[in-house]
Amino acid sequence: MNSRSIKMISILGAAALALAACAAPRPVAQPEQPAEAPKEQPAAPAGGEIKIAILAPLSGPVPTFGVSTRDGALLAIEEWNAKGGVNGMKIVPIVEDSQCTADPAVNAANKVIDQDGVKFIIGEVCSKASIPVSEIANAKKVIQISPTSTNPAVTVGSDGAVKPYIFRACFIDPFQGQVAAKFALETLGAKTAFIMLDQANDYVRGLAEFFEKSFTEGGGQIVGKETYTDKDTDFSAILSKVAEAKPDLVYLPDYYNIVNLVAKQAKEKGLTMPFMGGDGWDSSDLDLTAADGGYFTNHYSSEDTRPEVAAFIKAYGAKYNGAVPDALAVLAYDAANILIESIKAAGTADDTDKVREAMKAINFKGVSGQITFDDNNNPVKSAVVLQVKDGKVSYNTTVNP
Ligand code: PHE
């Protein structure tokens, strides 16, 4: 579907969706929903069980990421189990709170691998947690598919070698940064940009770097670059520098918790240039008033009219009190389905070499798009640009690789 047809249809479709998704307090699945795996599993069917771990940041700085990821993956697993499981085996999810942070994520990975005997991991969400988990999973021949971690280092080691057991369901940040830069230059007509970044966050640092490269290559100029840490709450010093530099655009590729703070303080300072970011803005807790006028690149729009998207939105809403899935839920659903389809195609859940070969060869019609893996175990997929305006997030355009 080209971007124009999405846009045309979305004029009607979006109105209905916007009512459901945005105008009212946006429904979101609550953490206390009974979505985790039951502690005592019912007796396994004759074919046995397959355990799949879901590492999701249910607590910590970005809990909406964890809830959506868990709920998207659990919906896929429930659908498979309702059809009889995979290869005659029931799928048993094991949900762990990995907090978008390296140490808890590594502990969770070691726990599910060494204590639960898991051979398959869906997660983590955040690149800075997925990267250390990938080292463990790859060394132990455990297949890891991150739904959402976009930093290149998740699937490729510092030596440049591909980690054969590690995959993801999302595009990567060199592409996401390029899409943002192109949109800033061509659609917003920005000639200058100011970048704000947390250097200790692999995702933020990477995306800032890829944006800068594409923006300058495209003829734009970076007129300021300032760093902060994830402990900072007062951004006034940096925002004063932004005010002085008067950029056409501020690029802030961080998660929603930081974006909320920065955007609010920017508005209070009277800054009027648009802010732009990446998928990390995608949250039911994004402050739509503070972020008004902003743009972000993402993996999916709920206004997309493809039938797979409509079917997923319906099934997700039915299971989770009318919640409208965000990109994290969609990608977790796709990641779980890719994994289970690969187990099915391999005909085994014991031999992870066979499963990873099946995954490498997959051609999967996901909710987030058609998925095949490139040489680095990354899908090649399009991105969307979304706009925060008048209390809602709406679709602006689609960019193909
Ligand atoms: N891409 C982010 C990362 O790598 C995670 C993320 C994806 C957050 C999608 C929100 C939505 O850390």
Residues whose N, C-alpha, C, O or C-beta is under 5 A from the ligand:
A	BS01	LIG	V125 C126 S127 T148 S149 T150 N151 Y203 D279 G280 D282
